[in-house]
């Protein structure tokens, strides 16, 4: 099996990540494939020390500025590193670990490999992880929250990504190539899971076996909340199209929820024009997803677009109720 390690400027964490892989006890051979995305701190120096010590296990992908990888990285963006490492993995199973997370159970990969061996219908398996923060970030204790299904399907996954990256193991070579749209999205993990889940179910092992570290240096955490939500909506639309709208009835309600959340955030920050646009998109998505919401949606629209008329109507209704 292969462990895909992706890192960038994680000199404070990368040693713990690699040590947590090396402590794994398995009945099969394992390789660690590391892709450093041109770190400008001491990350590369640290992983080279490990490579010298464990040359039969650790393989660092050699890259230099100006080479073919670098040119493709500039063209396709940061997810090119994500894809390039996966293409170099040679194992039948692949486990994911980023350089700032680490595993906590020495039998983690053995348990997951055993699960996939005994569940040929599953393409992926995962488990809950503990979340920690070295900073004053508000984070949940564990993710996913309140997940109970032992076997999930793509119908569940198109609604939201409930699979923590550092808990993932999947069967390799389930699809031939990454589609062009993959590089345009911010959430590489979710897109990968969707591509894999087209070929099998998703198994859940209810054991906490890894640690997910959230910090301000992470790409996702550096992004504003509204931008994150917009990115997730964009992913939903792209995934919906990729799947030929087969799961539209599951995706559209979630898109509507996100547009309403954006409407609330923009309205509270005084960005009224953006709030109006999101409200219209929420209304459009909601009309497609269910019936019986017409009056509620009309009230919301009236409040935002014609507030004076709404106040007059409410005043008259209040007066009439007295008689």
ABEGO torsion letter per residue (X at the ends): XBBBBBBBGAAAAAAAAAAAAAABBBABBBBBBBBBBGBABAAAAAAAAAAAABAAABBBBBBBBGBAAAAAAAAAEAAAAAAAAAAABABABBBBBBAABBBABAAAAAAAAAAAAABAABABBBBBBBBBBABBBBBBABOBBGBABABBBAAAAAABBABBAAABBBBBGABABBBAAAAABABAAAAAAAAAAAAEBBBBBBBBABBBBBBAABAAAABBAAAAAAAAAAAAAAAAAAAGGAAAAAAAAAAAAAAAAAAAAAAAAGBAAAAAAAAAAAAAAAAAABBGAAAAAAAAAAAAABAAAAAAAAAAAAAAAAX
